Amino acid sequence: MTHDLKVDTSVKGIILLTLPISLARLVPELNFLFNAIFLGHLGTKELAYAALTGVYYLIFAAMGYGLSNAILSMISRQAGENNRINIINTLRHGYIVAALLAGLATGITFLD
Protein backbone atom coordinates (compact mmCIF):
# COMPACT_ATOMS: atom_id res chain seq x y z
CA MET A 1 0.00 0.00 0.00
CA THR A 2 1.63 3.24 -1.13
CA HIS A 3 0.37 6.71 -0.41
CA ASP A 4 0.83 9.68 -2.67
CA LEU A 5 3.42 12.14 -1.33
CA LYS A 6 1.76 15.21 -2.85
CA VAL A 7 0.85 18.12 -0.57
CA ASP A 8 -2.74 19.12 0.08
CA THR A 9 -3.09 22.61 -1.45
CA SER A 10 -6.49 23.43 0.02
CA VAL A 11 -6.75 26.29 2.50
CA LYS A 12 -7.08 23.82 5.38
CA GLY A 13 -4.01 21.89 4.21
CA ILE A 14 -1.91 25.05 3.93
CA ILE A 15 -2.99 26.23 7.39
CA LEU A 16 -2.23 22.84 8.92
CA LEU A 17 1.20 22.94 7.27
CA THR A 18 2.12 26.49 8.27
CA LEU A 19 0.64 26.66 11.78
CA PRO A 20 3.46 24.74 13.54
CA ILE A 21 6.06 26.79 11.67
CA SER A 22 4.39 30.03 12.72
CA LEU A 23 4.18 28.94 16.34
CA ALA A 24 7.84 27.90 16.28
CA ARG A 25 8.79 31.40 15.13
CA LEU A 26 6.52 33.07 17.72
CA VAL A 27 7.95 31.36 20.82
CA PRO A 28 11.51 32.83 20.61
CA GLU A 29 10.11 36.30 19.96
CA LEU A 30 7.94 36.07 23.05
CA ASN A 31 10.97 34.83 24.98
CA PHE A 32 12.99 37.90 23.91
CA LEU A 33 10.12 40.18 24.84
CA PHE A 34 9.65 38.72 28.33
CA ASN A 35 13.40 38.68 28.94
CA ALA A 36 13.56 42.38 28.08
CA ILE A 37 10.61 43.17 30.33
CA PHE A 38 11.86 41.31 33.39
CA LEU A 39 15.59 41.94 33.01
CA GLY A 40 15.01 45.62 32.30
CA HIS A 41 13.90 45.99 35.91
CA LEU A 42 17.22 44.59 37.18
CA GLY A 43 19.48 47.04 35.38
CA THR A 44 21.06 48.03 32.11
CA LYS A 45 23.89 45.50 32.37
CA GLU A 46 21.47 42.59 32.70
CA LEU A 47 19.38 43.93 29.84
CA ALA A 48 22.52 44.13 27.67
CA TYR A 49 23.33 40.50 28.52
CA ALA A 50 19.83 39.48 27.45
CA ALA A 51 20.23 41.36 24.17
CA LEU A 52 23.60 39.71 23.45
CA THR A 53 22.27 36.24 24.16
CA GLY A 54 19.29 37.00 21.92
CA VAL A 55 21.60 37.86 19.03
CA TYR A 56 23.68 34.75 19.76
CA TYR A 57 20.51 32.65 19.66
CA LEU A 58 19.41 34.22 16.37
CA ILE A 59 22.76 33.39 14.75
CA PHE A 60 22.42 29.72 15.62
CA ALA A 61 18.72 29.70 14.75
CA ALA A 62 19.53 31.13 11.29
CA MET A 63 22.12 28.39 10.76
CA GLY A 64 19.57 25.73 11.70
CA TYR A 65 16.90 27.35 9.56
CA GLY A 66 19.17 27.35 6.51
CA LEU A 67 20.14 23.73 7.08
CA SER A 68 16.52 22.67 7.48
CA ASN A 69 15.53 24.52 4.29
CA ALA A 70 18.30 22.75 2.36
CA ILE A 71 17.25 19.35 3.69
CA LEU A 72 13.60 20.12 3.01
CA SER A 73 14.29 21.04 -0.60
CA MET A 74 16.22 17.80 -1.09
CA ILE A 75 13.41 15.78 0.50
CA SER A 76 10.81 17.62 -1.61
CA ARG A 77 12.67 16.67 -4.77
CA GLN A 78 12.70 13.04 -3.68
CA ALA A 79 9.00 13.21 -2.80
CA GLY A 80 8.26 14.58 -6.27
CA GLU A 81 10.01 11.52 -7.69
CA ASN A 82 8.01 9.35 -5.21
CA ASN A 83 11.29 7.83 -3.98
CA ARG A 84 10.71 6.87 -0.33
CA ILE A 85 14.08 5.20 0.23
CA ASN A 86 16.01 8.35 -0.70
CA ILE A 87 13.72 10.45 1.50
CA ILE A 88 14.64 8.30 4.50
CA ASN A 89 18.35 8.43 3.60
CA THR A 90 18.29 12.20 3.12
CA LEU A 91 16.49 12.67 6.42
CA ARG A 92 18.98 10.40 8.20
CA HIS A 93 21.98 12.22 6.74
CA GLY A 94 20.42 15.59 7.52
CA TYR A 95 19.96 14.50 11.12
CA ILE A 96 23.61 13.48 11.34
CA VAL A 97 24.79 16.81 9.88
CA ALA A 98 22.49 18.75 12.24
CA ALA A 99 23.71 16.76 15.26
CA LEU A 100 27.34 17.37 14.32
CA LEU A 101 26.67 21.08 13.80
CA ALA A 102 24.88 21.28 17.17
CA GLY A 103 27.78 19.50 18.87
CA LEU A 104 30.27 21.86 17.26
CA ALA A 105 28.25 24.93 18.22
CA THR A 106 27.91 23.65 21.80
CA GLY A 107 31.65 23.06 21.97
CA ILE A 108 32.40 26.55 20.68
CA THR A 109 29.97 28.00 23.21
CA PHE A 110 31.65 26.25 26.12
CA LEU A 111 35.13 27.22 24.95
CA ASP A 112 34.17 30.85 24.67
Buried (B, 14 or more C-beta within 10 A) or exposed (E): EEEEBEEEEEEEEEEEEEEEEEEEEEEEEEEBEEBEEEBEEEEEEBBEBBBEEBEEEEEBEEBBEEBEEEBBEBBBEBBEEEBEEBBEEBBEEBEEEBEEBEEEBEEEEEEE
